[in-house]
Amino acid sequence: MEYLQDHLIYVIPLLGLAGIVVMLLKSAWVSKQDAGDENMKTLSGYIANGAMAFLRAEWKILSYFAIIAGILLAYSGTLVETSSPVIAISFIIGAFTSALAGYIGMNIATKANVRTTQAARTSLEKALKVSFTGGSVMGIGVAGLAVLGLGSLFIVFYHIYVVNVMGASVNGKEMEKALEVLAGFSLGAESIALFARVGGGIYTKAADVGADLVGKVEAGIPEDDVRNPATIADNVGDNVGDVAGMGADLFGSYVATILATMVLGREIISNDNFGGIAPVLLPMLIAGLGLIFSIIATAFVRIKKETDSVQSALNTGNWSSIIMTAIAAFFAVRWLLPETMVIRGFEFTKTDVFLSIVVGLIVGTLMSIITEYYTAMGKRPVKAIVQQSSTGHATNIIGGLAIGMESTVLPVIVLAAGIVFSYSFAGLYGVAIAAAGMMATTAMQLAIDAFGPIADNAGGIAEMSQLPEQVRHRTDNLDAVGNTTAATGKGFAIASAALTSLALFAAFVGIAGIDRIDIYKAPVLAGLLIGAMIPFIFSALCISAVGRAAMDMVQEVRRQFREIPGIMEYKAKPEYEKCVAISTKASIREMMLPGAIALLVPIIVGFGFKGVFADTSSAEILGGLLAGVTVSGVLMGMFQSNAGGAWDNAKKSFEQGVEINGETHYKKSEPHKASVTGDTVGDPFKDTSGPSMNILIKLMSIVSLIIAPHLSHGIAEHAGEKEIKKEIRVIQTDSLQNAGSDTILNKKDTVIR
C-alpha cells in the first residue's frame, strides 16, 4: 500500500492504457465478423469512403487552425508568470487526441454497420452483440485516451513546474502554472470537438433532409432506398455527426470536467499522504476506475432470445457501471483524502466528497431517465405529437415545440438540486467532483450512444441491399432503441456540460483574482445579457447552415430523378458522390463562423474591456458573460435536443402503426407525412445546434480560464488613484477626530508614497 501511495500518479495513465488495450481487442473482434455479400460490402465501402473524405477535408482546415492557435498560445504563455509557452504543445496534443477519438469511433462504426446487418440475418442477439461491441470500442477508446493523455501530461508538468522547482508549493503558483499549461490540452480537445460537432451536424442533416423530403415525401420511396441519391450521404452523416462528432464532444467534456476539478483541488488545504495533491489526483483516479468498471459492465449487455428487450439490456449495463463506480469511489475517497479539508474558507470532510460524487451519479442517471421519457416511443410526450399529426403539419410542429419547452423543467430542477446538494457537502469542489462522478462512466454512456448510429446504418444497408423483411425488422428494433439512447446521450452530455461549466467558472474566478461578480454593475449586467444571446445566434447560424445545405441537396436529388432515366426502375445507379460532395463542402464552409464565435468572444470581452471601467474589471464582465451563456445554453440545448428526439420517434411510431381517433395510420398516410415534416424540422435541432450547446458553453469557459491570468489586473489605472483618494479621506476623518493637523499631513504623505 505504501508503494502505491508513492506511485499513484503513475498508476492513473496505466488505467487509461488498459482501456486502449481492451479497445484494440474489441475492435479486432468486430473486424473478424462476417461483412456479408459483395453488394453489402460495396455499399458499406461507399459509406466508409464518404466518411473518410469528410474527415480529411475537416482535418485539413483544422490543422491550419491548430497551428495558428498554438503559435498565439505560445506567445501568450510568455506574458504572465503562471503560464508557459509549453501550453501550445499541450494544446496541439489535446487537438490531435480529440481528432483521434473521433476517428476511432468512425472507423469502427463503418466496419460494424455492415457486420450488424449480416448478423441480423442470423438473430437479434448477434446483431446486438456486434453493434454494441462497435459502440463500446468508441466509448472505451475515448475514455482511455482521455485518462492516458491527462494522466501522462500531468506527470510531466508536475515534475517540470513543481517537483523540480526549489521551494515549490502544491497550493502555490508552481502548481497553478502546471494546471494552466494542462488546460491547453482541454482547450485543444474542446476546439476540435466544436468544429467536429457543428460540421458533422450540418453534414448529416443536409443529407437527411434531402433524403426525407424528396425521397420519402415526393418520390414515395424509403429514405434508405438504393434509388435515393442522398441515401449514401445520409448514412455517412450518421457517422460523421453522431459518431465522430459525439466522440469528440464527450472526449472534450470528460477532459474539461477532470481539469476543472483538478484546478479547484489545487486550492484545497489538504494534509494527506500524497504531499497535499490528493484532491488533484482524485478526479483522475475516479475517471480511471469508471473506465475499468464500464469495461466490466459491457459484459452485462446481452439478450438471450428474440423477444427480450434491447433497452433493458442496455439499462442493465448502464446501471452496473454506475453502481460499481460508486462503490469504487467510496474506497478511493476513504484512502486518498484526509479527514477534513478547506477550500475558500469552506470546511468539509472526505465523506462529504463521496456524497458529492453520489449526487453527480444520481443527477446523470435522472437526466437520462427524464430525457428517455420525453423522447421514447409509447410515452406521453411522443404520443401527444403523434395525435397532433392527425390535424396537419402545423399542429405537429406546435406539439413538438411545446414538448421541447416543457422538457426543460424537470432537468433544470434536477440540475439545480444537484448543484445545491453537492455545494452543501463540499463547496465548489463538491460541485466539480459531482461532475467528475457523473462523467466517470462516460465509456459506458458513449458505448450506448454510439450503438444507435451503427444500428441505423445497419438498417440502411439492409434496405439498400433489399434483404428479407425479417432482417430489416431486427435492425429497426435496434434502431428504435438507438434513437432513444441517442437522445438520452445528448441529455447526459448537456447535464455534464452544465456542471462542468460551473466548475470551470469557479476555477476562472479563482485564477482571475475576483471574489464576486456584482450584477448591479452595469458592465456586468450587459455582459450577462450578451452571454444569454450567444446561444441564440449560434443556433441560428447552425440551423441556417443546415437549411442552405439542404436546399442544395434537395435540388440535386430532384435533378437526378429528373435527368437520369431508369433510377426508379433500378436500371441506373444514382450519382451518390455528388450528394456526398454537397454535404462535405457545405459543412466545412459553414462550421467556421459558429466556431469563431465560441473562441473569440471571451477573448474580445476579456481584453477589449481591460482597464476601461474604473470600478469593474474585464474579468467581472467576462464572468457575467459566462453566466449568461451557460444558463441560456443549457436551456437551449435541452429544448432543441428533446424536441428533435420527440419529433423523430413520433415519425417512427407510424412504421409500427398508430391509432388516432379509432383509426390506425401507417407510413405514407397523411398524419405520417405531417410527422415527416416535424422530424425534418427537428433534425437540425437534435443533431446540429442542440448538441453543440454543451461544447459552446464549455469551450467559452475554457478559453476564459486560459486567459484568466492575463486579466487579474483589469481595472483602469485611475481606479488605483480613486482608492488612494478614498483612503486619504478616511485617514483625514479619523485624524481630525484623534489628532492634530500635523498628523493628518504625515499620514497623507505616507499613503501617497
C-alpha positions in Angstrom: 0.0 0.0 0.0 2.8 2.4 0.8 4.4 1.7 -2.6 1.0 2.5 -4.3 0.9 5.8 -2.3 4.3 6.7 -3.6 3.5 5.8 -7.2 -0.3 6.5 -7.6 0.5 9.4 -10.0 2.0 6.8 -12.4 -0.9 4.3 -11.9 -3.5 6.6 -13.4 -2.2 6.7 -17.0 -1.9 2.9 -16.8 -5.6 2.6 -16.3 -6.1 4.6 -19.5 -3.6 2.3 -21.3 -5.6 -0.7 -20.1 -8.6 0.8 -21.7 -6.7 1.3 -25.0 -5.7 -2.4 -25.0 -9.3 -3.5 -24.4 -10.5 -1.2 -27.2 -8.0 -2.8 -29.6 -9.1 -6.3 -28.7 -12.8 -5.4 -29.2 -12.0 -3.7 -32.5 -10.2 -6.7 -33.7 -13.2 -8.9 -32.8 -15.6 -6.7 -34.8 -13.3 -6.7 -37.8 -13.3 -10.5 -37.8 -17.1 -10.8 -38.1 -18.7 -11.6 -41.5 -19.4 -8.5 -43.6 -21.9 -10.2 -45.9 -22.1 -10.5 -49.6 -20.3 -8.3 -52.2 -23.2 -5.9 -52.7 -23.3 -5.2 -48.9 -19.6 -4.7 -48.8 -19.8 -2.3 -51.8 -22.5 -0.2 -50.1 -20.6 -0.2 -46.8 -17.5 0.9 -48.8 -19.4 3.9 -50.2 -20.3 4.9 -46.6 -16.7 4.4 -45.3 -15.1 6.3 -48.2 -17.6 9.2 -47.8 -16.9 9.4 -44.1 -13.1 9.5 -44.6 -13.4 12.1 -47.3 -15.2 14.4 -44.9 -12.7 13.8 -42.1 -9.8 14.5 -44.5 -11.4 17.8 -45.6 -12.1 18.8 -42.0 -8.7 17.8 -40.7 -7.0 19.9 -43.4 -8.9 23.1 -42.2 -8.5 22.3 -38.5 -4.7 21.7 -38.9 -4.3 25.3 -40.0 -6.4 26.5 -37.1 -4.4 24.3 -34.6 -1.1 25.7 -35.8 -2.2 29.4 -35.7 -3.8 28.9 -32.3 -0.8 27.1 -31.0 1.5 30.0 -32.0 -0.7 32.5 -30.3 -0.9 30.4 -27.1 2.9 30.0 -27.1 3.2 33.8 -27.3 0.6 34.4 -24.6 2.4 31.9 -22.3 5.4 34.3 -22.2 3.4 37.2 -20.9 2.4 36.0 -17.4 4.1 34.2 -14.6 1.6 31.5 -14.2 1.7 30.3 -17.8 4.3 29.0 -20.2 4.9 28.6 -24.0 4.6 24.9 -23.3 0.8 25.4 -23.3 1.0 25.4 -27.1 2.3 21.8 -27.1 -0.4 20.8 -24.6 -3.0 22.4 -26.9 -1.7 20.5 -30.0 -1.7 17.2 -28.2 -5.3 17.8 -27.0 -6.5 18.7 -30.5 -4.8 15.7 -32.0 -6.2 13.3 -29.4 -9.7 14.7 -29.8 -9.5 14.2 -33.6 -8.1 10.7 -32.9 -11.1 9.9 -30.7 -13.5 10.9 -33.4 -11.5 8.8 -36.0 -11.5 5.7 -33.8 -15.3 5.9 -33.4 -16.0 6.4 -37.1 -13.5 3.8 -38.3 -15.1 1.1 -36.1 -18.7 2.3 -36.9 -18.2 2.0 -40.6 -17.0 -1.6 -40.1 -19.6 -2.6 -37.5 -22.6 -1.3 -39.6 -22.5 -3.9 -42.4 -21.4 -6.6 -39.9 -24.5 -5.8 -37.8 -26.7 -6.2 -40.9 -25.2 -9.6 -41.7 -25.6 -10.6 -38.0 -29.2 -9.6 -38.2 -29.7 -12.3 -40.8 -29.0 -14.8 -38.0 -30.6 -13.3 -34.9 -31.3 -10.2 -32.9 -29.0 -11.4 -30.2 -26.0 -11.5 -32.5 -26.9 -8.2 -34.1 -27.0 -6.5 -30.7 -23.6 -8.0 -29.8 -21.9 -6.7 -32.9 -23.5 -3.2 -32.9 -22.9 -2.7 -29.1 -19.3 -4.0 -29.3 -18.7 -1.5 -32.1 -20.1 1.2 -29.8 -18.1 0.1 -26.9 -14.9 0.4 -29.0 -15.6 4.1 -29.3 -16.7 4.6 -25.7 -13.7 2.8 -24.2 -11.3 4.4 -26.7 -12.5 7.9 -25.8 -12.2 7.4 -22.1 -8.9 5.5 -22.4 -7.4 8.3 -24.5 -8.6 11.0 -22.0 -7.2 9.2 -18.9 -3.9 8.3 -20.6 -3.5 11.8 -22.1 -4.4 13.8 -19.0 -2.5 11.4 -16.6 0.7 11.4 -18.6 0.8 15.2 -19.2 0.1 15.9 -15.6 3.1 13.7 -14.6 5.3 15.7 -17.0 4.1 19.1 -16.0 4.0 18.3 -12.3 7.7 17.3 -12.4 8.7 20.3 -14.5 6.9 23.0 -12.6 6.5 21.6 -9.0 8.9 18.8 -8.1 12.0 20.3 -9.8 11.4 23.9 -8.6 13.1 24.9 -5.3 10.5 25.9 -2.7 7.5 25.0 -4.9 4.1 24.5 -3.2 1.2 22.3 -4.3 -1.1 25.2 -3.4 1.2 27.9 -4.9 2.0 29.5 -8.2 4.0 26.5 -9.4 1.0 24.1 -9.3 -1.2 26.8 -10.8 1.3 27.0 -13.7 1.3 23.2 -14.2 -2.5 23.1 -14.3 -2.7 26.3 -16.5 -0.4 24.5 -19.1 -2.5 21.3 -18.7 -5.6 23.4 -19.5 -4.2 23.8 -23.0 -4.9 20.1 -23.5 -8.6 20.7 -22.7 -8.7 23.7 -24.9 -7.4 21.7 -27.9 -9.9 18.9 -27.2 -12.9 21.2 -27.0 -11.9 23.3 -30.0 -11.8 20.2 -32.3 -15.0 18.9 -30.7 -16.9 22.1 -31.5 -15.9 22.0 -35.2 -16.5 18.2 -35.4 -19.9 18.5 -33.8 -21.1 21.5 -35.8 -19.5 20.4 -39.1 -20.7 16.8 -38.7 -24.2 18.0 -37.7 -24.5 20.2 -40.8 -23.3 17.4 -42.9 -25.7 14.7 -41.6 -28.8 16.9 -41.5 -28.3 18.4 -45.0 -28.3 14.8 -46.3 -31.1 13.7 -44.1 -33.4 16.5 -45.1 -32.8 15.8 -48.8 -33.3 12.1 -48.4 -36.6 12.6 -46.5 -38.2 15.4 -48.4 -37.5 14.3 -51.9 -37.2 10.5 -51.4 -39.9 9.9 -48.9 -42.5 12.7 -49.5 -42.1 13.5 -53.2 -40.9 10.2 -54.7 -42.7 7.9 -52.2 -39.6 5.7 -51.6 -37.9 4.9 -48.3 -35.0 7.2 -47.3 -32.6 4.3 -47.3 -33.8 3.0 -50.7 -30.9 2.4 -53.1 -32.6 4.5 -55.7 -32.4 7.6 -53.4 -29.3 9.7 -54.5 -29.0 11.1 -51.0 -29.0 7.8 -49.1 -25.2 7.3 -49.0 -24.7 10.8 -47.8 -27.4 10.3 -45.2 -25.7 7.2 -43.9 -22.3 8.9 -44.0 -23.8 11.7 -42.0 -24.8 9.3 -39.2 -21.2 8.5 -38.8 -19.6 12.0 -39.0 -22.3 13.6 -36.8 -23.5 11.0 -34.3 -20.3 9.0 -34.0 -17.2 11.2 -34.8 -19.0 14.4 -33.5 -20.3 12.8 -30.3 -17.0 11.1 -29.7 -15.0 14.3 -29.8 -17.8 16.0 -27.8 -17.7 13.7 -24.9 -13.9 13.4 -25.0 -13.9 17.2 -24.5 -16.5 17.0 -21.7 -14.5 14.3 -20.0 -11.3 16.2 -20.1 -12.8 19.5 -19.1 -14.6 18.0 -16.1 -11.4 16.4 -14.8 -9.4 19.5 -15.4 -11.8 21.8 -13.6 -11.9 19.6 -10.6 -8.1 19.5 -10.5 -7.8 23.3 -10.7 -10.2 23.6 -7.7 -8.4 20.8 -5.9 -5.2 22.8 -6.0 -6.8 25.4 -3.8 -7.7 22.9 -1.1 -5.6 22.8 2.1 -5.2 19.0 2.4 -2.9 17.3 4.9 -2.9 13.9 3.1 -0.4 11.1 2.5 0.2 12.2 -1.1 2.1 15.5 -0.5 -1.1 17.6 -0.5 -2.2 16.7 -4.1 -4.8 14.1 -3.2 -7.7 16.4 -4.2 -5.9 17.0 -7.5 -5.4 13.3 -8.2 -8.9 12.1 -7.1 -10.8 13.2 -10.3 -8.3 11.4 -12.5 -8.4 8.3 -10.3 -12.2 8.2 -10.4 -12.2 8.6 -14.2 -9.7 5.7 -14.5 -11.8 3.5 -12.1 -15.0 4.4 -14.0 -13.3 3.3 -17.2 -12.4 -0.1 -15.8 -15.9 -0.8 -14.4 -17.5 0.4 -17.6 -15.4 -2.2 -19.4 -16.6 -4.9 -17.0 -20.2 -3.7 -17.3 -20.2 -4.2 -21.1 -20.4 -7.9 -20.5 -23.9 -7.5 -19.0 -25.3 -6.0 -22.2 -26.8 -9.1 -23.8 -30.2 -10.8 -24.7 -30.9 -14.5 -24.8 -33.9 -14.6 -27.2 -35.6 -12.6 -29.9 -38.4 -11.3 -27.6 -36.0 -9.9 -25.0 -35.9 -6.1 -24.6 -32.8 -4.5 -26.1 -33.4 -1.3 -24.0 -33.4 -3.4 -20.8 -30.1 -5.0 -21.7 -28.5 -1.6 -22.3 -30.0 -0.3 -19.0 -28.5 -3.3 -17.2 -25.1 -2.4 -18.4 -25.5 1.2 -17.6 -26.7 0.6 -14.0 -24.0 -1.9 -13.4 -21.3 0.6 -14.4 -22.8 3.3 -12.2 -23.1 1.1 -9.1 -19.6 -0.4 -9.4 -18.1 3.0 -9.9 -19.9 4.4 -6.9 -18.6 1.6 -4.7 -15.0 2.0 -6.0 -15.3 5.8 -5.5 -16.1 5.2 -1.8 -12.9 3.3 -1.2 -10.8 5.7 -3.3 -12.1 8.7 -1.3 -11.5 7.0 2.0 -8.0 6.1 1.0 -6.8 9.3 -0.7 -8.3 12.1 1.3 -7.6 13.3 4.8 -10.5 13.6 7.3 -11.1 17.3 6.9 -10.2 19.9 4.2 -10.8 23.5 3.4 -11.4 25.4 0.2 -12.0 29.2 0.1 -13.0 29.1 3.8 -15.4 26.2 3.4 -14.5 23.2 5.6 -15.6 19.7 4.6 -14.8 16.0 5.1 -14.0 13.1 2.9 -17.4 11.7 3.5 -18.8 15.0 2.1 -16.7 14.4 -1.1 -18.1 10.9 -1.6 -21.6 12.2 -1.1 -21.0 14.8 -3.8 -19.8 12.1 -6.2 -23.0 10.1 -5.5 -25.0 13.3 -6.2 -23.3 13.5 -9.6 -24.1 9.9 -10.4 -27.7 10.4 -9.4 -28.0 13.6 -11.5 -26.6 11.9 -14.5 -29.0 8.9 -14.1 -32.0 11.1 -13.6 -31.2 13.2 -16.6 -31.1 10.1 -18.8 -34.4 8.8 -17.4 -36.1 12.2 -17.9 -34.7 12.5 -21.4 -35.9 9.0 -22.2 -39.4 9.8 -21.0 -39.7 12.9 -23.3 -38.2 11.2 -26.4 -39.2 7.5 -26.3 -41.9 5.9 -28.3 -45.0 5.0 -26.3 -44.6 7.7 -23.7 -47.0 10.6 -23.3 -44.9 13.3 -25.0 -44.3 11.4 -28.2 -47.9 10.1 -28.3 -49.1 13.7 -28.0 -47.1 14.7 -31.1 -48.5 11.6 -32.9 -52.1 12.6 -32.1 -51.4 16.2 -33.2 -50.1 14.9 -36.6 -53.6 13.9 -37.5 -54.7 17.5 -38.0 -51.8 18.5 -40.2 -48.2 19.7 -40.4 -48.7 22.9 -38.4 -50.1 21.2 -35.3 -47.3 18.6 -35.4 -44.8 21.5 -35.3 -46.7 23.2 -32.5 -46.8 20.0 -30.5 -43.1 19.3 -30.9 -42.1 22.8 -29.9 -44.3 22.6 -26.8 -42.9 19.3 -25.7 -39.3 20.6 -26.2 -40.0 23.6 -24.0 -41.8 21.5 -21.3 -38.9 19.1 -21.3 -36.5 21.7 -19.7 -38.4 21.9 -16.4 -37.5 18.6 -14.7 -33.9 18.5 -15.9 -33.3 22.1 -14.6 -34.8 21.2 -11.3 -32.6 18.1 -11.1 -29.5 20.1 -12.0 -30.3 22.9 -9.6 -30.8 20.4 -6.8 -27.6 18.6 -7.7 -25.7 21.9 -7.5 -27.2 22.9 -4.2 -26.6 19.5 -2.5 -23.1 19.0 -3.9 -22.1 22.5 -2.8 -23.6 22.0 0.7 -21.4 18.9 1.1 -18.1 20.1 -0.2 -18.4 23.6 -1.5 -17.2 24.4 -5.0 -15.0 21.3 -5.0 -18.2 19.3 -4.3 -19.9 20.7 -7.5 -16.8 19.9 -9.5 -16.3 16.3 -8.1 -20.1 15.7 -8.7 -19.5 16.5 -12.4 -16.5 14.2 -12.4 -18.6 11.4 -10.8 -21.3 11.9 -13.5 -18.7 11.7 -16.2 -16.9 8.7 -14.6 -19.0 6.2 -16.6 -18.5 8.0 -20.0 -17.2 4.8 -21.6 -20.5 3.1 -21.0 -22.6 6.2 -21.8 -20.8 6.7 -25.1 -20.9 2.9 -26.0 -24.7 3.0 -25.6 -24.9 6.2 -27.6 -22.6 5.1 -30.5 -24.6 1.8 -30.7 -27.5 3.9 -32.2 -26.0 5.2 -35.4 -24.4 1.8 -36.0 -27.8 0.2 -35.8 -29.3 3.0 -38.0 -26.6 2.4 -40.7 -27.2 -1.4 -40.5 -30.9 -0.8 -41.3 -29.9 1.4 -44.2 -27.7 -1.2 -45.6 -30.4 -3.8 -45.2 -32.8 -1.6 -47.1 -30.4 -0.8 -49.9 -29.4 -4.4 -50.2 -33.1 -5.5 -50.4 -32.6 -8.1 -47.7 -35.6 -10.1 -46.3 -38.1 -8.3 -44.2 -37.1 -10.1 -41.0 -33.6 -8.6 -41.3 -35.0 -5.1 -41.6 -37.3 -5.8 -38.7 -34.4 -6.7 -36.4 -32.3 -3.7 -37.4 -35.4 -1.5 -37.0 -35.8 -2.9 -33.4 -32.2 -1.9 -32.7 -32.6 1.5 -34.5 -35.7 2.4 -32.5 -33.8 1.8 -29.2 -30.9 3.7 -30.7 -33.0 6.8 -31.3 -33.8 6.8 -27.6 -30.2 6.1 -26.5 -29.0 8.9 -28.8 -31.4 11.3 -27.1 -30.5 10.2 -23.6 -26.8 10.5 -24.5 -27.4 14.2 -25.5 -29.3 14.8 -22.3 -26.4 13.3 -20.3 -23.9 15.5 -22.3 -25.8 18.7 -21.7 -26.1 17.9 -17.9 -22.4 17.2 -17.7 -21.7 20.4 -19.6 -23.8 22.4 -17.1 -21.9 21.1 -14.0 -18.5 21.2 -15.8 -19.1 24.8 -16.9 -20.0 25.8 -13.3 -16.7 24.1 -12.1 -14.7 25.9 -14.8 -16.5 29.1 -13.9 -15.4 28.7 -10.2 -11.8 27.9 -11.4 -11.9 31.0 -13.6 -13.0 33.3 -10.7 -10.1 32.0 -8.5 -7.4 32.4 -11.2 -8.7 35.8 -12.3 -8.4 37.1 -8.7 -12.0 38.2 -8.3 -14.1 37.2 -5.3 -17.5 38.2 -6.6 -19.5 39.2 -9.7 -21.9 42.0 -9.0 -24.8 42.2 -11.5 -25.7 45.6 -10.1 -22.7 46.9 -12.0 -23.9 48.0 -15.5 -21.0 46.4 -17.4 -21.5 43.1 -15.7 -25.3 43.1 -16.5 -24.5 44.0 -20.1 -22.1 41.0 -20.2 -24.8 38.8 -18.8 -27.3 39.8 -21.4 -24.8 39.4 -24.3 -23.9 36.0 -23.0 -27.5 34.9 -22.9 -27.9 36.0 -26.5 -24.9 34.0 -27.9 -26.6 30.5 -27.8 -29.5 32.0 -29.9 -27.2 33.5 -32.6 -25.1 30.3 -32.5 -28.2 28.1 -33.0 -29.5 30.4 -35.8 -26.2 30.1 -37.7 -26.2 26.3 -37.4 -29.8 25.9 -38.4 -29.5 28.3 -41.3 -26.4 26.4 -42.5 -28.4 23.2 -42.5 -31.2 24.9 -44.4 -28.9 26.3 -47.1 -27.1 22.9 -47.5 -30.4 21.1 -47.5 -31.7 23.3 -50.3 -28.7 22.4 -52.4 -29.2 18.7 -51.6 -32.9 18.8 -52.5 -32.2 20.4 -55.8 -29.5 17.8 -56.6 -31.8 14.9 -55.7 -34.6 16.3 -57.8 -32.2 16.8 -60.7 -31.0 13.2 -60.6 -34.6 11.9 -60.6 -35.4 14.2 -63.5 -32.3 13.8 -65.7 -31.1 10.2 -65.1 -33.6 7.8 -66.7 -34.1 4.4 -65.1 -33.3 5.3 -61.5 -36.8 4.4 -60.3 -36.8 1.1 -62.2 -33.4 0.1 -60.8 -31.9 0.4 -64.3 -29.5 3.2 -63.5 -27.3 3.9 -60.4 -27.7 7.4 -58.8 -24.7 9.7 -58.6 -24.2 9.2 -54.8 -20.8 11.0 -54.9 -22.3 14.3 -55.9 -24.6 14.3 -52.8 -21.7 13.4 -50.6 -19.7 16.3 -52.1 -22.5 18.8 -51.4 -22.7 17.9 -47.7 -18.9 17.9 -47.3 -18.4 21.3 -48.9 -21.3 22.8 -47.0 -20.3 21.5 -43.6 -16.7 22.7 -43.9 -17.7 26.1 -45.2 -20.5 26.7 -42.6 -18.8 25.5 -39.5 -16.2 28.3 -39.3 -18.4 31.2 -38.1 -20.1 29.4 -35.2 -16.7 28.1 -34.1 -15.2 31.6 -34.3 -17.9 33.0 -32.0 -17.1 30.5 -29.3 -13.4 31.1 -29.5 -13.2 34.8 -30.0 -16.0 36.3 -27.9 -14.3 35.6 -24.5 -11.0 37.0 -25.8 -12.7 40.2 -27.2 -14.5 40.8 -23.9 -11.6 39.9 -21.7 -9.0 42.0 -23.4 -11.3 44.6 -25.1 -12.7 45.9 -21.7 -9.4 45.5 -19.7 -8.8 48.8 -18.0 -11.9 50.5 -19.4 -14.0 50.8 -16.3 -12.9 52.4 -13.1 -14.7 50.0 -10.7 -15.3 46.9 -12.8 -12.6 44.6 -14.2 -12.8 42.9 -17.5 -12.7 39.6 -15.6 -16.0 40.5 -13.9 -17.6 41.4 -17.2 -16.4 38.1 -18.7 -17.8 36.3 -15.7 -21.2 37.9 -16.3 -20.9 36.8 -20.0 -20.1 33.2 -18.9 -23.1 33.1 -16.5 -25.4 34.2 -19.3 -24.1 31.8 -21.9 -24.2 28.9 -19.5 -27.8 29.3 -18.4 -29.1 30.2 -21.8 -27.0 27.4 -23.5 -28.2 24.7 -21.1 -31.8 25.5 -21.7 -31.4 25.8 -25.5 -29.6 22.5 -25.6 -32.2 20.7 -23.7 -35.1 22.2 -25.6 -33.7 21.6 -29.0 -32.3 18.0 -28.4 -35.5 16.8 -26.7 -37.9 18.4 -29.2 -35.9 16.9 -32.1 -35.8 13.5 -30.4 -39.6 13.5 -29.8 -40.3 14.5 -33.4 -38.1 11.7 -34.7 -39.8 9.0 -32.6 -43.2 10.4 -33.4 -42.4 9.8 -37.1 -41.1 6.3 -36.4 -44.2 5.4 -34.4 -46.1 5.3 -37.8 -43.8 2.5 -39.0 -45.5 0.2 -36.5 -48.9 1.7 -36.9 -50.6 4.1 -34.5 -54.2 4.5 -33.6 -55.6 8.1 -33.9 -59.3 8.7 -33.2 -60.1 5.0 -33.6 -58.3 4.7 -37.0 -54.9 3.0 -37.5 -52.4 5.0 -39.5 -49.2 3.7 -41.2 -46.4 5.0 -43.3 -47.5 7.2 -46.3 -50.7 8.3 -44.6 -51.4 12.0 -44.2 -50.6 12.0 -40.5 -47.3 10.3 -41.3 -46.4 13.0 -43.9 -47.0 15.6 -41.2 -44.7 13.7 -38.8 -42.0 13.6 -41.5 -42.2 17.4 -41.7 -41.8 17.6 -37.9 -38.9 15.3 -38.0 -37.3 17.4 -40.7 -37.6 20.5 -38.6 -36.3 18.6 -35.6 -33.3 17.1 -37.3 -31.0 20.2 -37.1 -32.4 20.8 -33.6 -31.3 17.4 -32.2 -28.2 16.7 -34.3 -26.7 20.1 -35.1 -27.5 23.1 -32.9 -28.8 21.3 -29.8 -25.8 19.1 -29.1 -23.4 21.9 -30.0 -24.7 24.0 -27.0 -22.8 21.9 -24.5 -19.5 22.4 -26.3 -20.2 26.1 -26.8 -20.6 26.7 -23.0 -17.6 24.6 -22.1 -15.3 26.0 -24.8 -16.1 29.6 -23.8 -15.4 28.7 -20.1 -12.1 27.0 -21.0 -10.9 30.0 -23.2 -11.8 32.3 -20.3 -9.8 30.0 -17.9 -6.8 30.2 -20.2 -6.8 34.0 -20.4 -7.7 34.5 -16.7 -4.1 35.1 -15.6 -3.9 38.0 -18.1 -7.0 39.6 -16.6 -6.1 39.7 -12.9 -5.3 43.4 -13.1 -8.1 44.5 -15.3 -9.4 47.6 -13.5 -8.5 51.0 -15.0 -5.3 52.7 -13.8 -7.3 55.6 -12.4 -9.1 53.2 -10.2 -6.0 52.9 -8.1 -5.9 56.7 -7.7 -9.5 56.6 -6.7 -8.8 54.1 -4.0 -5.9 56.2 -2.7 -8.1 59.3 -2.5 -10.8 57.3 -0.7 -8.2 56.1 1.8 -6.9 59.6 2.3 -10.4 60.8 3.1 -10.9 58.0 5.7 -7.5 58.8 7.3 -8.2 62.5 7.4 -11.6 61.9 9.1 -10.0 59.6 11.7 -7.1 62.0 12.2 -9.3 65.0 12.7 -11.1 63.2 15.5 -7.9 61.9 17.2 -5.0 64.2 16.4 -3.8 67.5 15.1 -3.3 68.7 11.5 0.4 67.7 11.5 -0.6 64.0 11.9 -3.0 64.4 9.1 -0.3 65.6 6.7 2.1 62.9 7.8 -0.4 60.1 7.2 -1.5 61.6 3.9 2.1 61.8 2.7 2.6 58.1 3.7 -0.4 56.9 1.7 0.6 58.8 -1.4 4.1 57.4 -1.2 
